Amino acid sequence: MVIAEELAKKQKAISIAEFFEKNRQILGFDSSPRCLLTSVKEAVDNSLDACEEAGILPDIFIKLESKSKDNVTLIVEDNGPGIVKEQIPRVFAKLLYGSRFHSVKQSRGQQGIGISAAVLYSQLTSGRPAKIVSKIDRNAPAHYFELLINTQTNEPEIVSDKIIDWDRLRGTRIELEMAASYIKGRKQSVYEYLKDTAIVNPHARITLIEPDNNQIIFDRATDKMPVEPKEILPHPHGIELGTLMKMLRYTESDTLDSFLQSSFSRIGAQTAKDISKKSGIDPEKDPKTVALDEAKRLHEAFRKAKIQAPPTDCLSPITEELIRKGLKKEHTIDFIETTTRPAAVHSGHPFQVEAGIAFGGNLGREEKVEILRFANRVPLLYQQGACAIAHAVENIKWKNYSLDQPGGSFPVGPAIILVHVASTHIPFTSESKEAIADVPEIVEEIELALKEVARQLKLYLSRQDNLQRRREKEEIIQKILPRIAKKVGEILERPTPDITPVVAKIMGNVFIQRFVRQNGRGWDVEIRLKNHGEGTHSFNLHETLAYQIESASPEPKKIPLGKQTDHLWKIKLKPGEQKALIYRLNIESLEASKLPQLVVDGIDEELITGAKVVNV
C-alpha cells in the first residue's frame, strides 16, 4: 500500500470539545484555584447578561462546598428569565453554542464557550454530570437536567430529564463538582473577583457562601439598571476582504446598492452611491456576481469614502456616578475622580473607555497602587502584564501627578486605578479573556482617560499639602499667641484677651462669631461672618436649636430633626466680605454659653475659625 494512503486512514476530524478537552488551559483551566475562579466567572457572567437582557435586577447566589482539599462543588443560582427546556442541554453541554456571537453589541459573553467549558472541566475531573434547574415563569414547571458533553461529537448527553419542585419564581441553577481549591487572601480569588464584579455592577446583589459556611453579601448600591445596548450592523471600516466576499456571496439583496445599505451601519443611499462610484462598480450589479478584483476595489472604497463612525447605542458604559458608588461601596477612600471618554472606534468596532482613581482612606500607603481592569463589566484578574490597560498605566509619568513611580513601572501610594473598556468586540489576547491586546486606539484612549482623572488627583493632593501647611502654621500660632496674650493681660492687669479673631486674620480664614443680646422679653441673635482669605468661599451654615426663631434675615431653610430644627443658610463670601445673619428668640430665659456650637459643611476645616466643620 502507498504510504500516503496509509497515512490518509489515520486522518480524521476532531470536534471543538475534543480540542479543548486536551487544551483546557487555553480557556483558563490551568491550576486548581484558577479552575474554580474561571467556573464561577463564567456562571456569574451568564447570569448577569441574562438578567440585564430581561430587565431584571440581578440577585445571584454562589455556594461552594468542599468535600476535600482538592474537590469543590460549585452551585450558582440566579433570578433571571430562565431557559426554555429545549435549549437547556445545548446551552450547557455544547461548546460554541450561543446567541451573541453574531450580535454586534456589548455583552460579557460572545463565543458560547464559557459555561459549557466549565461543564466539560467538571466532567473531566469528577466524572459526574452537571446538574441544571431552570424555570421561566411562576406558573411554569421547573426542569431538571443532568448533562454530559460527548466530546467526540460536541453534543449534549442527557443523563436525567425530569420536572421538579423549585421554590423560585423563575431563574436558573447549575451545580458542578470539580477538582479545584478555594483559596482566600489573594488577588486572584473568588472573593476578589466578586468584589470587583460588584464595583462595576452596582445594580447586582451577589451572595457568596464559602466552604466554611461563612456568608458574604455584596449588596446593590443602586436600583438603576444599566442601559440595554442595542444591536447594530457591522461597520464597513471593520470588515476584512474575505468577510466582505462571503457577505456578497450569501446576501439576499438583488443589487449592490441595496446590499450596502442593508448590510452595514452608517451607509445610507448617498454614501452607498459614493462607494459604488469610488469602486467603479455599477450600483445595480448583482452582489453575488462581484469578482475578486471588484471586491478589492469595493473594500478600498470603504476606506476612501466619508463614512460616519458607528453608532454608540450598542454600548452600555457603567457611568461616572455608578463607578463612584461602586468604589465607595467596597472601599473606604478620601478622594475619588471618574471620567467617561467619548466613544471611539478600532477596526470598525465602537468602544468606550471609563476610568476612575481613588485615593487615601484605608488603602496601603507604601504599596503599588491597585489596578482594577474590566472589559464589558467583567473583572480581569490574570495576565496583567500582557494587558493594554497595564501598559497604558506604565506609559504615564505619574510623578507629574504627585505619585511616586519607582523604576518607571506602576505608581506607589494609597490609590486604586480603575479602567473599564466597553466594546462590541474586545480584542482579547487569548480565549481565556484575561488581557486586552495592545490596539493603539484603545491604549491611547485609556491614557487620555487616566491623565484626565490624574490631573484632578494632583489638584487634590496639592490642596491637601496646602492645608497641611496651614494646619502646622496654625498649631504654632495657637501655641505662641495665647502665651503672649496671657503675659500682656498680666502686665496690664486685665483679663486675657480673646485671640480667636487675631488667629483668623493671620491665617486668612473665614471667621464666624455669634452675639446674643437681651431685648425686652426675648433675645436678639447676630451671627457675623468675615472672609479674611484671598479666595471666595461657599459653604452651608447650620444653627440647630430646640427653639423657634423669628424675624430671621435672611430667612434660613428649616429642616426638622426630632425635637430640634436645623436652620440652614447657604453662604458665599468674597475676599474681605462681611455678612450678618440675624434672628430673634422669644423666650424669657437663655444662657448664651449653652447654645450649641455653630456648624458648617462644604468647606475644609482649616479655612474656618469659630465653627465646627462636618462632612455631609
C-alpha positions as CSV (number, residue, x, y, z in Angstrom):
1,M,0.0,0.0,0.0
2,V,1.2,3.5,-0.8
3,I,2.4,5.4,2.3
4,A,0.1,8.3,1.5
5,E,-2.9,6.0,1.5
6,E,-1.8,4.5,4.8
7,L,-1.5,8.0,6.4
8,A,-4.8,9.1,5.0
9,K,-6.5,6.3,7.0
10,K,-5.2,7.9,10.2
11,Q,-6.6,11.3,9.5
12,K,-9.9,12.4,10.9
13,A,-11.7,15.5,12.1
14,I,-11.8,16.4,15.7
15,S,-14.6,18.3,17.5
16,I,-14.1,21.6,19.3
17,A,-14.9,19.7,22.6
18,E,-12.1,17.2,22.0
19,F,-9.7,20.0,21.2
20,F,-10.5,21.9,24.5
21,E,-10.6,18.6,26.4
22,K,-6.8,18.3,25.6
23,N,-6.1,22.0,25.7
24,R,-8.2,23.3,28.6
25,Q,-5.5,25.7,29.8
26,I,-6.4,27.9,26.8
27,L,-9.7,28.6,28.5
28,G,-8.3,29.4,31.9
29,F,-8.4,25.9,33.5
30,D,-4.7,25.6,34.3
31,S,-4.4,25.5,38.1
32,S,-6.6,24.3,40.9
33,P,-7.6,27.8,42.3
34,R,-8.0,29.3,38.8
35,C,-10.2,26.4,37.6
36,L,-12.7,27.3,40.3
37,L,-12.5,31.1,39.7
38,T,-13.0,30.5,35.9
39,S,-16.1,28.4,36.5
40,V,-17.6,31.0,38.9
41,K,-16.7,33.8,36.5
42,E,-18.5,32.1,33.5
43,A,-21.6,31.2,35.5
44,V,-21.9,34.7,37.0
45,D,-21.3,36.4,33.7
46,N,-24.1,34.3,32.1
47,S,-26.4,35.2,35.0
48,L,-25.7,39.0,34.8
49,D,-26.2,39.0,31.0
50,A,-29.5,37.1,31.2
51,C,-30.9,39.3,34.0
52,E,-29.9,42.5,32.2
53,E,-31.4,41.4,28.8
54,A,-34.7,40.7,30.6
55,G,-34.6,43.9,32.6
56,I,-34.3,42.1,36.0
57,L,-32.2,43.4,38.8
58,P,-29.7,40.6,39.3
59,D,-29.8,38.6,42.6
60,I,-27.1,35.9,42.3
61,F,-26.3,33.2,44.8
62,I,-23.0,31.3,44.8
63,K,-22.3,28.4,47.2
64,L,-19.1,26.5,47.5
65,E,-19.0,23.1,49.2
66,S,-15.6,21.4,49.8
67,K,-15.6,17.6,50.4
68,S,-11.8,17.5,50.4
69,K,-8.9,19.9,49.9
70,D,-8.8,19.4,46.1
71,N,-12.6,18.9,45.4
72,V,-15.2,21.6,45.3
73,T,-18.9,21.6,44.4
74,L,-20.0,24.9,42.9
75,I,-23.6,26.0,42.9
76,V,-24.8,29.2,41.2
77,E,-28.4,30.4,41.2
78,D,-29.9,33.5,39.6
79,N,-33.3,35.2,39.4
80,G,-33.0,35.6,35.6
81,P,-35.6,34.8,32.9
82,G,-34.7,31.1,32.9
83,I,-34.1,28.9,29.8
84,V,-36.7,27.1,27.8
85,K,-36.5,23.3,28.2
86,E,-35.4,22.6,24.6
87,Q,-32.4,24.9,24.9
88,I,-31.0,23.8,28.3
89,P,-28.9,20.8,27.0
90,R,-27.3,22.8,24.2
91,V,-26.6,25.9,26.3
92,F,-24.8,24.0,29.0
93,A,-23.4,21.0,27.1
94,K,-22.4,22.1,23.6
95,L,-19.4,24.3,23.0
96,L,-19.7,27.2,20.6
97,Y,-23.5,27.4,21.1
98,G,-24.9,30.8,21.9
99,S,-26.9,33.8,20.8
100,R,-24.3,36.6,21.0
101,F,-21.5,35.6,18.6
102,H,-23.1,37.3,15.5
103,S,-24.6,40.1,17.6
104,V,-22.8,43.4,17.2
105,K,-23.4,44.9,20.7
106,Q,-21.7,44.9,24.0
107,S,-22.1,41.8,26.1
108,R,-20.0,39.8,28.6
109,G,-20.1,36.5,26.7
110,Q,-19.6,36.1,22.9
111,Q,-18.4,32.7,21.8
112,G,-20.7,30.4,23.7
113,I,-17.7,28.6,25.2
114,G,-17.6,29.7,28.8
115,I,-20.2,27.8,30.8
116,S,-20.0,24.7,28.6
117,A,-16.3,24.7,29.2
118,A,-16.9,24.7,32.9
119,V,-19.2,21.7,32.4
120,L,-16.5,20.0,30.4
121,Y,-13.9,20.6,33.1
122,S,-16.3,19.3,35.7
123,Q,-17.0,16.0,34.0
124,L,-13.3,15.5,33.1
125,T,-12.1,15.9,36.8
126,S,-15.1,14.4,38.7
127,G,-16.7,12.1,36.2
128,R,-20.1,13.5,37.3
129,P,-22.7,15.2,35.2
130,A,-23.7,18.9,35.5
131,K,-27.0,19.4,37.4
132,I,-29.2,22.1,35.9
133,V,-32.5,23.5,37.1
134,S,-34.4,26.2,35.1
135,K,-37.8,27.8,35.4
136,I,-39.2,30.5,33.0
137,D,-42.3,31.6,34.9
138,R,-44.1,31.4,38.2
139,N,-46.7,29.0,36.7
140,A,-44.2,27.1,34.5
141,P,-42.6,23.8,35.6
142,A,-39.0,23.7,36.8
143,H,-37.0,21.4,34.5
144,Y,-34.1,19.4,36.0
145,F,-31.3,18.0,33.8
146,E,-28.2,16.0,34.4
147,L,-25.9,16.6,31.4
148,L,-22.6,15.4,30.0
149,I,-20.8,16.5,26.9
150,N,-20.0,13.9,24.2
151,T,-16.5,15.3,23.3
152,Q,-16.4,13.3,20.1
153,T,-19.5,14.9,18.6
154,N,-19.6,18.1,20.8
155,E,-23.3,17.2,21.6
156,P,-25.1,17.0,24.9
157,E,-25.8,13.7,26.5
158,I,-28.9,13.8,28.8
159,V,-28.4,11.6,31.9
160,S,-31.6,12.7,33.5
161,D,-34.6,14.9,32.5
162,K,-37.5,15.5,34.8
163,I,-39.8,18.1,36.4
164,I,-39.1,19.0,40.0
165,D,-40.5,21.4,42.6
166,W,-38.4,24.6,42.9
167,D,-39.4,27.5,45.2
168,R,-38.0,30.2,42.9
169,L,-40.4,32.3,40.7
170,R,-38.0,31.9,37.8
171,G,-34.3,31.6,37.2
172,T,-31.5,29.1,36.6
173,R,-29.4,26.9,38.9
174,I,-26.2,25.0,38.0
175,E,-24.3,22.6,40.2
176,L,-20.8,21.4,39.2
177,E,-18.4,19.1,41.0
178,M,-14.8,19.5,40.1
179,A,-11.1,19.2,41.1
180,A,-10.4,22.7,42.4
181,S,-9.5,24.5,45.6
182,Y,-10.9,27.6,47.3
183,I,-8.2,30.0,48.5
184,K,-8.6,33.2,50.5
185,G,-6.4,36.2,50.9
186,R,-5.0,36.5,47.3
187,K,-5.8,38.9,44.5
188,Q,-6.8,36.1,42.1
189,S,-9.5,34.6,44.3
190,V,-13.3,34.1,44.0
191,Y,-13.8,36.7,46.7
192,E,-11.8,39.3,44.9
193,Y,-13.5,38.6,41.6
194,L,-16.9,39.0,43.2
195,K,-15.9,42.2,45.0
196,D,-14.6,43.7,41.7
197,T,-17.7,42.5,39.9
198,A,-19.8,44.3,42.5
199,I,-17.9,47.5,41.9
200,V,-18.7,47.7,38.2
201,N,-22.2,46.1,38.5
202,P,-23.6,48.1,41.4
203,H,-27.1,47.2,40.4
204,A,-26.5,43.5,41.3
205,R,-26.8,41.7,44.7
206,I,-24.3,38.9,45.0
207,T,-24.3,36.4,47.9
208,L,-21.3,34.1,48.5
209,I,-21.4,31.1,50.8
210,E,-17.8,29.9,51.4
211,P,-16.9,26.3,52.2
212,D,-16.9,27.0,55.9
213,N,-20.5,28.4,55.6
214,N,-19.3,32.0,56.1
215,Q,-21.7,34.2,54.2
216,I,-20.6,37.4,52.3
217,I,-23.1,39.7,50.7
218,F,-22.1,42.3,48.1
219,D,-25.3,44.3,48.2
220,R,-26.5,46.5,45.3
221,A,-25.8,50.2,45.5
222,T,-28.5,51.3,43.0
223,D,-31.8,50.0,41.6
224,K,-30.9,51.7,38.3
225,M,-30.5,49.1,35.6
226,P,-27.7,49.6,33.0
227,V,-28.8,51.0,29.6
228,E,-29.6,48.0,27.4
229,P,-27.2,48.1,24.5
230,K,-28.8,47.9,21.0
231,E,-27.7,45.5,18.3
232,I,-26.1,47.3,15.3
233,L,-25.0,46.2,11.8
234,P,-21.2,45.8,11.3
235,H,-19.3,48.9,10.3
236,P,-17.5,48.9,6.9
237,H,-14.2,50.0,8.4
238,G,-14.0,46.8,10.4
239,I,-14.7,44.4,7.5
240,E,-11.9,42.3,6.1
241,L,-11.8,41.4,2.4
242,G,-12.6,37.7,2.9
243,T,-15.6,38.5,5.1
244,L,-16.8,41.0,2.6
245,M,-16.7,38.4,-0.2
246,K,-18.6,36.0,1.9
247,M,-21.3,38.6,2.6
248,L,-21.5,39.4,-1.1
249,R,-21.9,35.7,-2.0
250,Y,-24.7,34.9,0.5
251,T,-26.6,38.1,0.6
252,E,-30.3,38.1,-0.2
253,S,-30.1,41.6,-1.8
254,D,-30.5,41.9,-5.6
255,T,-28.3,45.0,-6.1
256,L,-25.0,46.2,-4.8
257,D,-26.8,49.4,-3.7
258,S,-29.3,47.6,-1.5
259,F,-26.6,45.2,-0.2
260,L,-24.5,48.1,1.1
261,Q,-27.5,49.8,2.8
262,S,-28.9,46.7,4.4
263,S,-25.6,45.0,5.5
264,F,-23.7,47.9,7.1
265,S,-24.2,50.6,9.6
266,R,-23.8,54.2,8.6
267,I,-24.3,53.5,4.9
268,G,-27.4,55.4,3.5
269,A,-28.4,56.0,0.0
270,Q,-25.9,58.8,-0.7
271,T,-23.0,57.0,1.0
272,A,-23.8,53.8,-1.0
273,K,-23.8,55.8,-4.2
274,D,-20.4,57.4,-3.3
275,I,-18.9,53.9,-2.5
276,S,-20.1,52.5,-5.8
277,K,-18.7,55.4,-7.7
278,K,-15.3,55.2,-6.0
279,S,-15.1,51.4,-6.6
280,G,-16.2,51.8,-10.2
281,I,-18.9,49.1,-9.8
282,D,-22.5,49.5,-11.1
283,P,-24.8,50.0,-8.1
284,E,-27.4,47.9,-9.9
285,K,-25.0,44.9,-10.2
286,D,-26.0,41.6,-8.6
287,P,-23.7,41.4,-5.5
288,K,-23.4,37.6,-5.9
289,T,-21.6,38.2,-9.2
290,V,-18.9,40.6,-7.8
291,A,-15.5,39.2,-8.7
292,L,-12.3,39.3,-6.6
293,D,-10.8,42.3,-8.2
294,E,-14.1,44.2,-7.9
295,A,-14.4,43.2,-4.2
296,K,-10.9,44.6,-3.6
297,R,-11.9,47.9,-5.2
298,L,-15.1,47.9,-3.1
299,H,-13.1,47.2,0.1
300,E,-10.7,50.1,-0.8
301,A,-13.7,52.4,-1.4
302,F,-14.8,51.8,2.2
303,R,-11.6,53.3,3.3
304,K,-11.8,56.3,0.9
305,A,-15.4,57.2,1.4
306,K,-16.5,59.5,4.2
307,I,-18.4,57.2,6.5
308,Q,-19.6,58.2,9.9
309,A,-18.3,56.4,13.0
310,P,-20.5,53.6,14.1
311,P,-23.4,54.4,16.5
312,T,-22.7,54.0,20.2
313,D,-26.1,52.9,21.5
314,C,-24.6,49.4,21.1
315,L,-22.5,50.2,24.2
316,S,-23.5,50.3,27.9
317,P,-20.9,52.2,29.9
318,I,-21.1,52.0,33.7
319,T,-21.3,55.8,34.0
320,E,-19.2,58.0,36.3
321,E,-21.9,58.2,39.0
322,L,-22.1,54.4,39.4
323,I,-18.3,53.9,39.3
324,R,-18.2,56.3,42.3
325,K,-20.9,54.4,44.1
326,G,-19.3,51.0,43.4
327,L,-15.9,52.1,44.6
328,K,-17.3,53.8,47.7
329,K,-19.4,50.7,48.5
330,E,-16.4,48.3,48.6
331,H,-13.6,50.7,49.8
332,T,-13.0,53.4,52.4
333,I,-11.5,56.4,50.5
334,D,-10.9,60.1,50.9
335,F,-10.9,61.2,47.2
336,I,-12.4,59.8,44.0
337,E,-12.5,61.1,40.4
338,T,-14.0,59.4,37.4
339,T,-14.4,60.0,33.7
340,T,-16.2,58.5,30.7
341,R,-14.4,59.2,27.4
342,P,-16.4,59.8,24.2
343,A,-16.9,56.7,22.1
344,A,-14.1,55.8,19.7
345,V,-13.5,53.2,17.0
346,H,-11.0,50.4,16.5
347,S,-11.1,48.3,13.3
348,G,-14.7,49.4,12.8
349,H,-15.7,48.4,16.3
350,P,-17.1,51.1,18.6
351,F,-15.6,51.2,22.1
352,Q,-15.6,53.5,25.1
353,V,-13.1,53.8,28.0
354,E,-14.0,54.7,31.5
355,A,-11.5,55.4,34.3
356,G,-11.5,56.2,38.0
357,I,-8.9,56.9,40.6
358,A,-9.5,56.7,44.3
359,F,-7.0,57.9,47.0
360,G,-6.5,57.7,50.7
361,G,-8.8,56.1,53.3
362,N,-7.6,52.7,54.3
363,L,-5.6,52.0,51.2
364,G,-2.0,50.8,51.6
365,R,0.4,53.7,51.6
366,E,3.7,52.0,50.8
367,E,2.4,49.5,48.3
368,K,1.9,49.7,44.5
369,V,-1.4,51.2,43.6
370,E,-4.1,48.6,42.9
371,I,-5.0,48.3,39.3
372,L,-8.7,47.2,38.6
373,R,-9.1,46.1,35.0
374,F,-12.5,45.5,33.4
375,A,-13.8,44.5,29.9
376,N,-17.5,44.8,29.3
377,R,-18.1,44.9,33.1
378,V,-16.1,41.7,33.7
379,P,-13.0,41.8,36.0
380,L,-9.7,40.8,34.5
381,L,-7.7,39.1,37.3
382,Y,-4.9,37.3,35.4
383,Q,-2.2,38.2,32.8
384,Q,-2.0,41.8,34.0
385,G,1.5,42.2,32.4
386,A,0.1,41.3,29.0
387,C,-2.8,43.7,29.1
388,A,-3.2,47.1,27.3
389,I,-4.6,48.6,30.5
390,A,-1.5,47.8,32.5
391,H,0.7,49.1,29.7
392,A,-1.2,52.3,29.5
393,V,-0.8,52.8,33.3
394,E,3.0,52.2,32.9
395,N,3.2,54.7,30.0
396,I,2.1,57.6,32.1
397,K,4.7,59.7,34.1
398,W,2.9,59.5,37.5
399,K,5.4,61.8,39.2
400,N,3.9,64.6,37.2
401,Y,0.7,63.9,39.1
402,S,2.2,63.7,42.6
403,L,2.5,59.9,42.8
404,D,5.8,58.1,43.2
405,Q,6.8,55.8,40.4
406,P,10.0,53.9,41.2
407,G,11.6,52.3,38.2
408,G,9.0,53.8,35.8
409,S,6.6,50.9,36.5
410,F,3.3,51.2,38.4
411,P,3.0,54.1,40.8
412,V,3.2,53.7,44.5
413,G,0.8,55.1,47.1
414,P,-2.7,54.7,48.7
415,A,-4.6,54.6,45.5
416,I,-6.8,52.5,43.2
417,I,-6.8,52.9,39.5
418,L,-9.9,51.6,37.7
419,V,-10.2,51.2,33.9
420,H,-13.2,49.8,32.1
421,V,-13.2,49.1,28.3
422,A,-16.7,48.6,26.8
423,S,-16.9,47.4,23.2
424,T,-18.8,45.3,20.7
425,H,-15.6,43.4,20.2
426,I,-13.0,43.3,23.0
427,P,-9.6,42.2,21.4
428,F,-8.6,39.7,24.0
429,T,-5.1,38.2,23.7
430,S,-6.5,34.6,24.2
431,E,-9.6,32.6,24.7
432,S,-9.3,32.8,28.5
433,K,-10.3,36.5,28.1
434,E,-7.9,37.8,30.8
435,A,-6.0,40.6,28.9
436,I,-6.8,43.2,26.3
437,A,-4.4,43.4,23.2
438,D,-2.4,46.5,22.6
439,V,-4.6,48.0,20.0
440,P,-3.2,51.6,19.5
441,E,-6.6,53.3,19.5
442,I,-7.6,51.6,22.8
443,V,-4.2,52.3,24.5
444,E,-4.4,55.9,23.5
445,E,-8.0,56.3,24.9
446,I,-7.0,54.6,28.2
447,E,-4.1,57.0,28.6
448,L,-6.3,60.1,27.9
449,A,-8.8,58.9,30.4
450,L,-6.1,58.2,33.1
451,K,-4.5,61.6,32.5
452,E,-7.9,63.3,33.0
453,V,-8.5,61.7,36.4
454,A,-4.8,62.1,37.4
455,R,-5.0,65.9,36.9
456,Q,-7.8,66.0,39.4
457,L,-5.8,63.9,41.8
458,K,-2.9,66.2,41.5
459,L,-5.1,69.2,42.3
460,Y,-6.5,67.4,45.4
461,L,-3.0,66.4,46.6
462,S,-1.7,69.9,46.1
463,R,-4.7,71.3,48.1
464,Q,-4.1,68.7,50.8
465,D,-0.4,69.8,51.0
466,N,-1.5,73.5,51.4
467,L,-4.0,72.6,54.1
468,Q,-1.3,70.6,55.9
469,R,1.0,73.6,55.9
470,R,-1.9,75.7,57.2
471,R,-2.5,73.2,60.0
472,E,1.1,73.3,61.0
473,K,1.2,77.1,60.9
474,E,-2.0,77.4,63.0
475,E,-0.6,74.9,65.6
476,I,2.5,77.1,66.0
477,I,0.3,80.3,66.3
478,Q,-2.0,78.6,68.8
479,K,1.0,77.7,71.0
480,I,2.6,81.1,70.9
481,L,-0.2,83.7,70.9
482,P,-2.0,82.5,74.0
483,R,1.2,82.8,76.0
484,I,1.7,86.4,74.7
485,A,-1.9,87.3,75.3
486,K,-1.7,86.0,78.9
487,K,1.5,87.9,79.6
488,V,0.1,91.1,78.2
489,G,-3.0,90.6,80.4
490,E,-0.9,90.1,83.5
491,I,1.3,93.2,82.7
492,L,-1.8,95.4,82.1
493,E,-3.7,93.7,85.0
494,R,-6.6,92.9,82.7
495,P,-8.3,89.7,81.7
496,T,-6.6,87.6,79.0
497,P,-8.0,88.9,75.6
498,D,-9.7,86.6,73.2
499,I,-7.2,85.9,70.4
500,T,-9.6,84.0,68.1
501,P,-10.2,86.9,65.8
502,V,-6.5,87.6,65.5
503,V,-5.8,83.9,64.7
504,A,-8.5,84.0,61.9
505,K,-6.9,87.2,60.4
506,I,-3.4,85.8,60.5
507,M,-4.5,82.5,58.9
508,G,-6.7,84.2,56.3
509,N,-9.7,82.2,57.5
510,V,-13.4,82.8,57.5
511,F,-14.2,84.0,61.0
512,I,-17.6,83.2,62.4
513,Q,-18.9,84.7,65.7
514,R,-22.3,84.6,67.4
515,F,-23.5,87.6,69.6
516,V,-26.6,87.3,71.9
517,R,-28.3,90.4,73.4
518,Q,-31.4,90.5,75.6
519,N,-34.1,92.7,74.1
520,G,-37.3,93.0,76.2
521,R,-38.7,89.5,76.9
522,G,-36.7,88.0,74.1
523,W,-33.2,87.7,72.7
524,D,-31.6,89.1,69.5
525,V,-29.0,86.9,68.0
526,E,-26.5,88.0,65.4
527,I,-24.0,85.7,63.6
528,R,-21.2,87.6,62.0
529,L,-19.1,86.2,59.2
530,K,-15.9,87.7,57.6
531,N,-13.6,86.3,55.0
532,H,-10.0,87.1,55.7
533,G,-8.8,85.0,52.9
534,E,-7.8,85.8,49.3
535,G,-10.4,83.4,47.7
536,T,-14.1,83.2,47.5
537,H,-15.7,80.6,49.9
538,S,-19.1,78.9,49.6
539,F,-20.5,76.7,52.4
540,N,-23.5,75.9,54.4
541,L,-24.0,77.2,58.0
542,H,-26.2,75.3,60.4
543,E,-27.8,76.7,63.6
544,T,-29.6,73.7,65.3
545,L,-31.9,74.8,68.1
546,A,-34.8,73.5,70.2
547,Y,-36.4,76.9,70.0
548,Q,-38.5,78.6,67.2
549,I,-36.7,81.5,65.7
550,E,-38.5,84.6,64.4
551,S,-37.7,87.7,62.2
552,A,-34.8,85.9,60.5
553,S,-32.8,87.9,58.0
554,P,-32.0,86.3,55.6
555,E,-34.6,83.5,56.1
556,P,-33.0,80.1,56.6
557,K,-34.2,76.7,55.3
558,K,-35.7,74.8,58.2
559,I,-35.1,71.1,58.5
560,P,-37.0,69.2,61.3
561,L,-34.7,67.0,63.4
562,G,-37.0,65.5,66.0
563,K,-37.4,68.0,68.8
564,Q,-34.9,70.3,67.2
565,T,-34.8,72.2,64.0
566,D,-31.7,72.7,61.8
567,H,-31.7,76.3,60.4
568,L,-29.5,76.3,57.2
569,W,-28.1,79.3,55.5
570,K,-26.2,79.0,52.2
571,I,-23.2,81.3,52.5
572,K,-20.9,82.8,49.8
573,L,-18.2,85.2,50.9
574,K,-15.8,87.0,48.5
575,P,-12.3,88.0,49.8
576,G,-12.7,90.6,52.6
577,E,-16.5,90.4,52.5
578,Q,-18.6,90.5,55.7
579,K,-22.1,89.3,56.3
580,A,-24.5,89.1,59.2
581,L,-27.3,86.6,59.9
582,I,-30.0,88.0,62.4
583,Y,-32.9,86.3,64.1
584,R,-34.9,86.6,67.4
585,L,-35.7,84.1,70.1
586,N,-38.9,85.0,72.0
587,I,-38.0,83.2,75.2
588,E,-37.5,84.7,78.7
589,S,-34.5,82.7,79.9
590,L,-31.4,81.9,77.8
591,E,-27.8,81.1,78.7
592,A,-25.8,82.1,75.6
593,S,-23.0,79.8,76.6
594,K,-25.3,76.8,76.4
595,L,-26.3,77.5,72.8
596,P,-24.9,74.7,70.5
597,Q,-21.8,75.3,68.6
598,L,-22.3,76.6,65.1
599,V,-21.7,74.0,62.4
600,V,-20.6,74.4,58.7
601,D,-20.2,72.0,55.8
602,G,-18.8,72.3,52.3
603,I,-15.5,73.8,53.3
604,D,-12.2,72.5,54.7
605,E,-11.9,72.9,58.5
606,E,-8.5,74.5,58.1
607,L,-10.3,77.5,56.5
608,I,-12.8,78.2,59.3
609,T,-12.4,79.7,62.7
610,G,-15.2,79.9,65.2
611,A,-17.4,77.0,64.0
612,K,-17.2,73.2,63.7
613,V,-16.8,71.7,60.3
614,V,-18.6,68.5,59.4
615,N,-18.5,66.4,56.3
616,V,-22.1,65.8,55.0
